[in-house]
Every structure is written in C-alpha cells, then in structure tokens.
Amino acid sequence: MKLFRITFFRHLQKTGETSYCYGADKDSAIKNWFEYNKDADWHFLYASEVTTEDGEVQFVKETNRVLGEA
C-alpha cells in the first residue's frame, strides 16, 4: 500500500485541509478517503502520493494521522 496526501475543503471554506490515506493507487486512496468521510460535508480537491524521501511518511505514521490500515 502507498500513502497518499488528500486535500479537501468544507462547503464555502476558502482554505483546504489535509488528511492521509492508504491505497494501492491514487483512485483507491480517494475511494478509501470518501469511505471514512461519507457522512461529512467535505469536498475533495486532489490527492498526491507521499514519498519517503521527504520524511513526511515517518512523521505521519508517528503522529498516527493515517486513515485506515496499510
């Protein structure tokens, strides 16, 4: 599983927020994100894969900010 950064916003909100979700590819990560947020008023903006080179993966795992399991 790969880790993806999901950027989203609430209706009428001007700034985006970020969460992280696992998926085999970008489409499955987006689908997983929607499953976790199906009851909320969130609007998806974009998803991008997080690589280990920038250290973000380790930070996200250490702070337990990932939706779902790997």
N, CA, C and O of each residue as an XYZ file, in Angstrom:
280
protein
N       0.831     -1.183      0.000
C       0.000      0.000      0.000
C       0.878      1.251      0.000
O       1.937      1.289      0.627
N       0.424      2.240     -0.698
C       1.115      3.527     -0.743
C       0.347      4.524      0.114
O      -0.846      4.358      0.367
N       1.038      5.544      0.549
C       0.419      6.589      1.355
C       0.140      7.800      0.473
O       1.002      8.238     -0.290
N      -1.075      8.337      0.585
C      -1.464      9.489     -0.218
C      -1.915     10.635      0.676
O      -2.566     10.427      1.700
N      -1.561     11.830      0.273
C      -1.995     13.057      0.938
C      -3.266     13.505      0.221
O      -3.255     13.739     -0.988
N      -4.354     13.621      0.967
C      -5.641     14.019      0.408
C      -5.930     15.451      0.858
O      -5.939     15.736      2.056
N      -6.159     16.330     -0.078
C      -6.502     17.717      0.245
C      -7.981     17.917     -0.053
O      -8.472     17.511     -1.106
N      -8.685     18.544      0.879
C     -10.131     18.688      0.780
C     -10.562     19.972      1.470
O      -9.750     20.614      2.136
N     -11.807     20.353      1.325
C     -12.332     21.537      1.990
C     -13.807     21.329      2.300
O     -14.458     20.466      1.712
N     -14.319     22.110      3.210
C     -15.752     22.107      3.516
C     -16.456     23.059      2.570
O     -15.834     23.957      2.002
N     -17.734     22.864      2.404
C     -18.542     23.747      1.567
C     -18.373     25.193      2.041
O     -18.502     25.469      3.233
N     -18.094     26.092      1.144
C     -17.895     27.529      1.388
C     -16.606     27.853      2.140
O     -16.402     29.007      2.518
N     -15.753     26.900      2.363
C     -14.476     27.139      3.024
C     -13.450     27.536      1.967
O     -13.438     26.974      0.872
N     -12.602     28.487      2.285
C     -11.646     29.001      1.304
C     -10.289     28.317      1.356
O      -9.543     28.360      0.377
N      -9.954     27.691      2.469
C      -8.661     27.023      2.567
C      -8.858     25.521      2.679
O      -9.831     25.053      3.271
N      -7.935     24.778      2.112
C      -8.017     23.327      2.153
C      -7.432     22.753      3.423
O      -6.671     23.416      4.128
N      -7.791     21.521      3.708
C      -7.243     20.770      4.824
C      -6.628     19.505      4.262
O      -6.869     19.151      3.108
N      -5.836     18.825      5.070
C      -5.120     17.648      4.602
C      -5.358     16.473      5.531
O      -5.379     16.627      6.752
N      -5.536     15.306      4.948
C      -5.505     14.057      5.704
C      -4.722     13.055      4.874
O      -4.375     13.325      3.724
N      -4.449     11.915      5.451
C      -3.635     10.905      4.785
C      -4.406      9.598      4.742
O      -5.116      9.250      5.685
N      -4.259      8.880      3.642
C      -4.985      7.633      3.477
C      -4.149      6.671      2.636
O      -3.444      7.088      1.717
N      -4.235      5.389      2.958
C      -3.541      4.370      2.180
C      -4.375      3.944      0.987
O      -5.604      4.016      1.006
N      -3.689      3.504     -0.042
C      -4.348      2.941     -1.210
C      -3.320      2.295     -2.117
O      -2.137      2.632     -2.068
N      -3.773      1.368     -2.943
C      -2.877      0.732     -3.906
C      -2.457      1.727     -4.979
O      -1.355      1.647     -5.522
N      -3.352      2.667     -5.277
C      -3.083      3.732     -6.236
C      -3.907      4.951     -5.833
O      -4.639      4.914     -4.843
N      -3.787      6.016     -6.594
C      -4.472      7.260     -6.243
C      -5.989      7.071     -6.167
O      -6.625      7.564     -5.236
N      -6.570      6.366     -7.131
C      -8.023      6.175     -7.147
C      -8.523      5.401     -5.936
O      -9.555      5.750     -5.363
N      -7.805      4.356     -5.540
C      -8.249      3.590     -4.371
C      -8.070      4.389     -3.083
O      -8.865      4.242     -2.156
N      -7.039      5.232     -3.010
C      -6.861      6.084     -1.832
C      -8.004      7.088     -1.723
O      -8.507      7.345     -0.629
N      -8.412      7.652     -2.849
C      -9.535      8.594     -2.851
C     -10.812      7.877     -2.420
O     -11.592      8.412     -1.633
N     -11.023      6.672     -2.933
C     -12.203      5.890     -2.555
C     -12.193      5.601     -1.056
O     -13.221      5.734     -0.393
N     -11.033      5.205     -0.514
C     -10.914      4.948      0.923
C     -11.195      6.209      1.725
O     -11.859      6.152      2.759
N     -10.696      7.343      1.258
C     -10.925      8.608      1.959
C     -12.415      8.929      2.006
O     -12.936      9.332      3.046
N     -13.101      8.748      0.872
C     -14.543      9.002      0.838
C     -15.297      8.065      1.779
O     -16.300      8.471      2.366
N     -14.840      6.826      1.935
C     -15.487      5.889      2.857
C     -15.403      6.395      4.298
O     -16.368      6.286      5.053
N     -14.257      6.944      4.674
C     -14.086      7.461      6.030
C     -14.825      8.774      6.248
O     -15.127      9.126      7.389
N     -15.119      9.493      5.196
C     -15.720     10.823      5.315
C     -17.090     10.921      4.653
O     -17.513     12.016      4.282
N     -17.788      9.805      4.498
C     -19.047      9.806      3.764
C     -20.159     10.593      4.450
O     -21.089     11.045      3.781
N     -20.086     10.766      5.758
C     -21.135     11.486      6.470
C     -20.811     12.959      6.689
O     -21.609     13.685      7.283
N     -19.673     13.400      6.225
C     -19.248     14.790      6.435
C     -19.501     15.623      5.180
O     -19.736     15.090      4.095
N     -19.448     16.917      5.353
C     -19.676     17.840      4.237
C     -18.333     18.258      3.634
O     -18.037     19.448      3.526
N     -17.527     17.271      3.244
C     -16.224     17.543      2.669
C     -16.294     17.482      1.160
O     -17.099     16.742      0.594
N     -15.447     18.265      0.510
C     -15.313     18.243     -0.940
C     -13.855     17.951     -1.262
O     -12.951     18.627     -0.770
N     -13.639     16.951     -2.081
C     -12.301     16.514     -2.451
C     -11.665     17.515     -3.413
O     -12.324     17.988     -4.339
N     -10.390     17.838     -3.201
C      -9.636     18.679     -4.131
C      -8.670     17.844     -4.957
O      -8.814     17.757     -6.176
N      -7.689     17.230     -4.310
C      -6.724     16.414     -5.043
C      -5.984     15.471     -4.102
O      -6.014     15.633     -2.882
N      -5.329     14.494     -4.690
C      -4.529     13.534     -3.932
C      -3.156     13.437     -4.573
O      -3.020     13.531     -5.793
N      -2.156     13.250     -3.752
C      -0.809     13.043     -4.274
C      -0.096     12.026     -3.393
O      -0.307     11.980     -2.181
N       0.748     11.215     -4.015
C       1.468     10.193     -3.272
C       2.543     10.838     -2.411
O       3.221     11.773     -2.837
N       2.687     10.326     -1.195
C       3.716     10.800     -0.282
C       4.886      9.833     -0.384
O       4.706      8.622     -0.262
N       6.072     10.360     -0.604
C       7.251      9.507     -0.726
C       8.072      9.555      0.551
O       7.930     10.474      1.359
N       8.921      8.570      0.724
C       9.748      8.512      1.934
C      10.901      9.497      1.890
O      11.515      9.770      2.921
N      11.203     10.029      0.730
C      12.360     10.909      0.614
C      12.222     12.214      1.394
O      13.217     12.777      1.850
N      10.987     12.693      1.545
C      10.824     13.981      2.210
C      10.581     13.860      3.715
O      10.430     14.876      4.393
N      10.540     12.633      4.249
C      10.349     12.448      5.684
C       8.908     12.564      6.133
O       8.613     12.326      7.304
N       8.009     12.919      5.245
C       6.606     13.104      5.617
C       5.957     11.783      6.033
O       5.126     11.764      6.941
N       6.325     10.684      5.380
C       5.746      9.383      5.711
C       6.011      9.040      7.171
O       5.090      8.646      7.887
N       7.242      9.183      7.619
C       7.583      8.857      9.002
C       6.840      9.759      9.974
O       6.330      9.281     10.987
N       6.769     11.043      9.691
C       6.052     11.976     10.560
C       4.584     11.589     10.674
O       4.027     11.573     11.772
N       3.961     11.279      9.551
C       2.540     10.934      9.544
C       2.293      9.666     10.352
O       1.340      9.602     11.127
N       3.141      8.659     10.178
C       2.978      7.410     10.925
C       3.205      7.625     12.417
O       2.474      7.071     13.237
N       4.199      8.413     12.775
C       4.498      8.657     14.187
C       3.389      9.432     14.878
O       3.138      9.222     16.065
N       2.727     10.317     14.161
C       1.659     11.115     14.759
C       0.291     10.473     14.561
O      -0.730     11.046     14.941
N       0.273      9.271     13.959
C      -0.953      8.499     13.802
C      -2.042      9.274     13.069
O      -3.194      9.289     13.503
N      -1.686      9.911     11.971
C      -2.634     10.723     11.218
C      -3.189     10.004      9.991
O      -3.817     10.635      9.141
N      -2.968      8.699      9.888
C      -3.387      7.966      8.699
C      -4.764      7.360      8.922
O      -5.023      6.747      9.958
N      -5.648      7.536      7.941
C      -6.957      6.896      7.989
C      -6.804      5.461      7.519
O      -6.259      5.229      6.440
N      -7.264      4.500      8.288
C      -7.209      3.102      7.872
C      -5.873      2.460      8.152
O      -5.003      3.041      8.801
N      -5.730      1.266      7.657
C      -4.522      0.480      7.878
C      -3.781      0.265      6.573
O      -4.370      0.303      5.493
N      -2.501      0.040      6.684
C      -1.677     -0.229      5.496
C      -1.941     -1.623      4.985
O      -1.344     -2.040      3.992
